[in-house]
């Protein structure tokens, strides 16, 4: 089944890459973005749109990765707290049994 997933992934990559190339070819008008403190060199509209899409995807991935790390650390913290509470509960049960 791994080979099937690789074939499907490869075909999907080829299709997306082909659409990206066609998109760049069809949107080849040179434009320049005037950002407040920076002006981009003349690039084709297709290239700028693809770069914008990719940078948004990377930024989204980084932010969701940071959130996942935060959740993972919080989970580990709660696990340590739970372990300490279970040890305390066990110790208290043993104290009660020994006093009876």
N, C-alpha and C positions, 0 to 999 in steps of 0.2 A: 504493500500500500504506500510505502514511502516513495517509491518510484513514480506512482501516479500523482502524488502531491507535487513532486518536483516537476513533472511534465506540465501539470496544470499551472503551477507557479511560473514556469518558463514561458508558457504560452501567454499568460496574463501580462508578464513583463513585456513581451514582444508587442502585444496589442497596445498597451499603454504607451510604450516608446514610439510606436508608429503614429499613434494619435498625437503625441507631443510634437513629433517632427512635422506632421501635416499642419498642426495648429500654428507652429512657428512659420512655416512657409506661407500659409494663407494670411497671416497677420504680420507682414514684413515691413510695415510702415515704420520708419525711424521716428522715435519720440524721445523727449528728454523730460524727466520729472524734475520740477523745481521744488525741492524740499526747503524748509525755512532756512537752514544753515548749510545746505548742500545741494548742488545741482548735478544730476546724473549725466553721464555722457550719452550721446545718442545711441539708443539700442532699439531693436525692433520691439514692437508691441507684444508679440508672442513671447519673446525671451523675457521681457519684464514681467508679464503675467505669470509665466511659469516660475520665475525666481520668487515672485511674491507668494505664490502657492506653496512652493517648497519651504521658504522661510517661515511661513505660517504653520506648516506641518511640523517643522523642527521645533519651533517655539512651543507649540501645543504639546509635543512629545516630551520636551524638557519639563514643562510645567506639570504635566500629569505624572511624569517620573518622580519629580520632587514630592508631589502629593502622595504617591505610592510609598516612597521612602518614609515620609512622615507617619503614615498609617502603620507601616511595618514597625517602626520604632515604638509607636504608641502601643501596638499589640504586644511587643516584647516586654514593655514596661508593665502592662497589665498582667502578663504571664508571671513576671517576677513577684508582683504584688499578690497574686493569687497563690503562688507557691508559699510565700511567707504566711499568708492567712491560714492556709491548710496546715502548715507546721504548727502555728499557734493553736489552732483548733485541736490538733492531735495532742499537743502538750497539755492543754487544759483538760481534755478527756482523760488523759493518763493521770493527771493530778486528782481529778474527781474520783477515779477508780481506786487510787492508792489511799485516799482519805476515807473511803467507805469501809 
